[in-house]
Amino acid sequence: MSEYIPDSWRKAVAKRASYRCEYCRRPEADSFIKFHIDHIISLKHGGATVLDNLAFSCSICNGNKGSDVGTVLQNEEVFVRFFHPRKHNWFEHFEVLEGVIYPKSEIAEATIKVLELNHLNRILERLDLIAAGLFP
Ligand SMILES: [Zn+2]
């Protein structure tokens, strides 16, 4: 997770993401904690430090994701990779109803599960953002 990333790259990744977490879509402006630069495919799993493998991520999503690249669903029978911000369109995989993020795919289901996108505190925060017109 920790490899030097030039400041110009950090800025480029943040701008490309419109300054929102690419997993939960929370805006960085709403957070007291500076967002992280995530290796979508972690270094541990052979991912490289190149712009196409970097995502803008809030500290909660980044912390929950860690070096994982996916999880098992359906009683541990099927391995499913996480949402890949460079390869997948967020709105094709997720939908938001009353603050809760619902999966439209197994990829989304895996991502919601491990990144805890629907932890109660995160839903409450999202409802505030929606009320303020800042989400999604
Ligand atoms: Zn996030």
Residues whose N, C-alpha, C, O or C-beta is under 5 A from the ligand:
A	BS01	ZN	C21 Y23 C24 R25 C58 C61
